[in-house]
Structure formats: C-alpha cells, structure tokens
Amino acid sequence: MYICICNAIRETDLRKAALTSGGDAEATYAMLGKRPNCGQCLVKAGKILEQERALVSCEEVAV
C-alpha cells in the first residue's frame, strides 16, 4: 500500500527504512532521497515507523 502518494513511498519501503533510520518520518523520507510535499502522510508514516521499531525491539529482547 502506498503511504505517500506524492513520493510513491510504500509501506514496505518505510518498514525497511525504519531499521536503518532512527529519525522521524521526515528524516526517514530524506534517507530515501525524498521529502514530504503535502504532508498528509506524515502521521501515518510516523506510526508505521514506531510500529516497526517496536516490533524489532521486542524480537531483540526475546533473543
């Protein structure tokens, strides 16, 4: 699913980027070589980043 229509950023792109970027949605977009245009996606993108990072943290604790 596309999260950012302006930049054609998919949810899978964000989830992968969450593992290497420690920043917020805007910083993660920059890491992908993009920047927010209309900004409507930033809240949703931020939640996806938090979700993915929390999932990874849980997996690390379990190991």
Legacy VTK file of the C-alpha trace (Angstrom):
# vtk DataFile Version 3.0
C-alpha trace
ASCII
DATASET POLYDATA
POINTS 63 float
0.000 0.000 0.000
1.227 3.499 -0.764
1.673 5.645 2.312
2.967 8.726 0.494
1.308 9.258 -2.850
3.384 12.363 -3.612
6.637 10.396 -3.432
5.325 6.901 -4.217
6.594 5.567 -0.885
5.117 2.210 0.030
4.553 0.808 3.472
7.208 -1.846 2.819
9.726 0.905 1.955
9.049 2.613 5.285
9.260 -0.603 7.273
12.665 -1.420 5.744
13.894 2.139 6.269
12.782 2.074 9.921
15.514 -0.460 10.608
18.302 1.858 9.451
16.865 5.281 10.239
16.400 6.392 13.814
14.663 9.619 12.904
11.091 10.695 12.438
9.107 10.375 9.219
10.725 13.418 7.613
14.223 12.145 8.406
13.318 8.729 7.040
11.958 10.288 3.850
15.255 12.180 3.483
17.170 8.925 3.886
15.077 7.577 0.998
16.016 10.638 -1.075
12.534 12.150 -0.743
10.867 14.925 1.190
7.268 15.453 2.201
5.211 17.523 -0.193
1.655 17.874 1.076
2.435 16.331 4.489
-0.807 14.369 4.812
1.110 11.112 5.161
3.461 12.091 7.977
1.289 10.952 10.892
0.594 7.569 9.302
4.247 7.189 8.287
5.354 8.007 11.834
3.055 5.356 13.267
4.405 2.752 10.849
7.988 3.623 11.823
7.162 3.350 15.533
5.375 0.058 14.949
8.259 -1.473 13.051
10.867 -0.306 15.560
8.803 -1.650 18.461
8.500 -4.993 16.700
12.264 -5.193 16.226
12.856 -4.211 19.863
10.541 -6.989 21.050
12.373 -9.511 18.890
15.748 -8.409 20.278
14.539 -8.757 23.850
13.202 -12.243 23.154
16.565 -13.439 21.849
LINES 1 64
63 0 1 2 3 4 5 6 7 8 9 10 11 12 13 14 15 16 17 18 19 20 21 22 23 24 25 26 27 28 29 30 31 32 33 34 35 36 37 38 39 40 41 42 43 44 45 46 47 48 49 50 51 52 53 54 55 56 57 58 59 60 61 62
